[in-house]
């Protein structure tokens, strides 16, 4: 298969590109290499596979309408995995318009590229953030998600709605994946595990929000990638039992679906920090802070649909995943 992976120099995208290349796919990678965090980390991720004979890299922004259109016309991918996005809940509070350019305008350009070039399946990153003010646990794709708590979450919900219209109007199979707190080697420096590890090694305080009363469904990056690959290979189809009288938010009369990919095992934040301390062999000095705007106290993925339809469930334990991350961190940063 020829697959376009956007965000291929990013955390999840680089892992996915490597996995697809390993199984023999041809990969067209796209990334704008912005400076939201250290661009050198992106270059080093990319260097792992940039010279592969089946890989081509394009440095371009998703908001470049003409450029994206030409990219699709030139390469004609069979499958598209859209992972490029402006990430971060807290950054969306300070810079909401950055999320319009990448997550809304950019995603529209991807949809248009798929529409005009007979793409067989578009898989795109949504987020557990779309559950917003929902408090019924575990979070189910069959629950209504109309109350986002951050602009980042709103942009991801918008992606799901935009994709649905293209599935309906043009018959484009689209699948949105709601990722739950992804972590692992080559992770983003703005994520908790990276921040905790860096601060503990430097003898600095770690910031613990909501006074440590968070629970998160931490999901190891390899488990996320396995889910993406399985879903990519099985294009979304219409749900023949869907009814407009009792609409199911997780499926449609059109070839459109959304799935949770999470560990289905929420972990207390303090236990997560303990696992970091155990792997480092060092204790953290904690600065307890209130819940931050846009944050949700708990996340917990219902993955019943993933198990039933793809015979798959993430299984990497937090202890194992953190250990792998810290092994990578020590090597990468010397």
N, C-alpha and C positions, 0 to 999 in steps of 0.2 A: 504494500500500500504506500502511496505517496501522501504524507501527512504534513500539513502546515501547523507548526506549534508556535503560537505567539507567547512572548515572555520567555523565550528559550534560554536566555542568560539569567533568568530569575531562579528562585529557590526550587519551586516545584517543576517549572519548565525545563530546567537543566537535567533534573533527574528523569523526567519523562522522555526527553530527547535521547538520552543515553539508553534508556530501556527500549525505545522503539528501534534505534540503530542496532542494538544487540540482537533483536529478533529478525533483523533483515529488512526493515522498512526504510524507505527513502524519506528523509526529513528536511523540510524547509523551515529554518528557524528565523523568527523575527523578534527583534528587541530594540527599544530606543536608547538603552544604556543611559537612562537619566541619572541624576545625582541625588535621588531621594535618600539613598544610602551609598556607602562607599562603592564607586564604580569599579574599583579594582577587584572586588569580590566577584562581580559579574564577569569580568574578563577572565578571572581564574576558573570560574565554573565552566565558561565556554571553552577554555583551552583544553579541557578534558576530551572533547570530541570534535572540535572545530575542524580538524584535519581528516576526519573520517570521510571515506570516499562517497558515502551516501548522504553527506550533510552539506547543505548550503546555508550560509548565514546572510541575513539582510538587516541592516541597521536602519530602522524606520519607525516613525511614530504612527500609532493606530489612527490618529486624527488626520493623517495625510490622505485625503480622499482619493486623489488621482494616483498617488503612489500605491495605495492598497489595491485599487482597481487594476493597475498594471501588474502588480504582483500575482494576483489571481489569474489574470489573463495569460501571463507568461508561464506559470508553473502548473496550473490546473490541478490542484490537490484533490484527492478523493475524499480525504477526511481532514477536518480542522479541529484543533483543540485550542480554544482561546483562554490563555492564562494571563495574558498581559492586562494589567489594570493598575490604577493608582490604589495602593493598599493602605491600610491603617485606619482604625476607627478614630483615634485621637487627632490625627493629622487632618481628617475631614472636618473637624470642628474649626480648625484654623484656616484651612484652604479648600472650602467646598467646591470652588469652580474648577480646581484641578481634576475633580472626579467627573465633572461634566465632559471635559475634553477627552479623557481616556476611557472612562467606563460607560459613557453614554454615546458621544459622537463616535469614538473609536469602535465601539461594539456595533453601531449602526453600519459603519463601513465594512466590518466583517460580515454582517448579515447580507449586505448587498453583494459582496464578493461571492458568497456562497450561492446566493440566488441566481446570479448571472453565469455561474460556471459549473452548474450541475454537481455541486458537492453532495456526497452521499450521506454525510452525517456531520453535524456541528455539535461538538461537546464544549461546554464553556463553564468556567468557574463561577459559581455563585458563592454563598457564604452562610454559615450558621447565624451570622448577624441579622439575617432577614427575619428571624423569629422575634427580635425586638422585645416588645412588652409581654410576649407570651410567657406564661408561668406553668402551663401544663407540661409535665415531664413524663417520658422523654419527648423531645421535639419530633413531631411527625410531619412528613411532607403532605399529609392529608389534612393538616390544620391550616386555618386561615392565617396569613402573615401580612396583615395590612397596617401594622403599627411599629415601623422601624424606629430605633432610638438614635441613629446617627445617619448622616448624609451618605456615608460609605454604604451602610445597609440599604438605604433607599436606592442607591445606584445599582446595587446587585438585584434588588427586587425589580427594578426597571428592566434589567437585562432579561429576566425571566418573562416579563410581559412582552417585551419587544420580540423575543424569540418566538413566543406563542403566535404573534400576528404573522410572522413569516412562515411558521409551520401551517397555519390556517390558510393564508392567502396563496402561498407558493408551493405547498407540499414539502417544505424543507424539514427533514427530520432533525430535531434539536433536543439536546439533553443538558439540563443544568445540574451541576453538582454542588451541593452545599457542604463545603469542607468545614471540619471542626478542628480548630486550633492545631495547625500542622507544625511539626517540629522535626529536627533531625540535622545531620551534617549538611553543611553549606547553607544553613538557615539564614533568615533575615536578621540583621543586627538590631532592628527595632522590636524584635519579639522577646518575650519574657525570658526564655531559656538562655538566649545570647546575652541579654543584659545581666541576668543573675550570675552567669559564669564569669563574665568579664569583671564585674564588681567584686565578687568573692575573691578571685585571684589577685585583684589589686588591693585587697584589704579595705574596700569601700562598702558603705551601706547599700543594701538593696531596697528598692521601694516596693512595698507590699500594699496593694490597693484593697479597698473594702476591708481593711484591717485583717486581711488574710482569709476572709470568709467567702472567697470564690470557690466554685467547683467548675472544672473544665474537662471536656471530653477531649483530652490530648490525643492526637492521631499522628503516628509516625509516617514520615514522608514516603517510604517505600510502600506502605499500605495504601496511601492515597494514590500513588502511581499505578499500583495493581488494579485498583478500582477503575481508574480512568481508562486503562488499556482494555479491560473487559467490556466496559460500556461502549467505548469507541467502536469495537468490533461488532456491536449489536445495535444498529440504528433504531431510534425511537419509532414506535408504531402507535397508531390510534388505539384508544381504549373503547372497544365496542359497547361496553356497559356504561359509558359516561352519560350522564343525564343533566340537562340544563335546569331541571327542576330541583335537583340536589347535587350541585356541581362539586366534583372532587378536585381540590386545589392541586393535587399531585399528578394528575393525568389530564387527558383531554380527548375530544373527538378528533383532534388533529394529531399528527405524529410528533408529539411534544411530551416530555417527561422531566421530572426533577427527582433527584435522589439525595439522601444524606450519605456522606462518607465520614463516619466517625467511629471511635473505638467502642462506643456503646458501654462505656465504663467511666463515668465522671470521677475525677480525682480531686481531693481537697488541695487547694493551693499550698497549704503548709506541708502536706505530704509530698507534693511535687518538689518544693524547696528542699525538703529532707533528702529526697533522692539525688538532687544536685549536690548537696553537701556530702553525701555518702560517696558519690562517684569522684568528687574532687579530694576527699579526705580533709576538708576544711569546713569550718562553721561560718555561717552568714551572720552579719549584723543587720538586723531588720529595722527599717523605718516604716511604721504602720501609718497608712494614709486612708482617707475616706474613698468611697466609690467615685470613680471619675465619670464626668458627663459622657453619655453615649455607651458606657459599659453595661453589660448585663451581669447579674450575680452568678448565674449558673448556665451551663450548656450541657446537653445530654442528647445524643443522637439515637433516634429510633431507626434502625437499619433493616427492618423486617423486609422491605421491598428489595433491598440490595441482596439479601440472603436468598429470598425466594426466586428472583429473576436472574441472578448472576452467580448463585451458589458461592457467595463471597462475603466475608466479614473480617474487618481489620482485627489483628490479634497481637501486635507487638506490645509488650508491657512497657509502662513508663520507665521502669528501672533499666530495662534493656535498651530502650531508645535513647535515654539520657546518657547512658554509658557510651554508646556509639557516638553521640554528638560530642561529648567531652574528649574522647579519643581523637576525633577529627580536629577539634578546636586546639588541642595541645600541639598537634602536628602543624596545623596551618599557621598558627601564630607563634610557633617556636617556644 
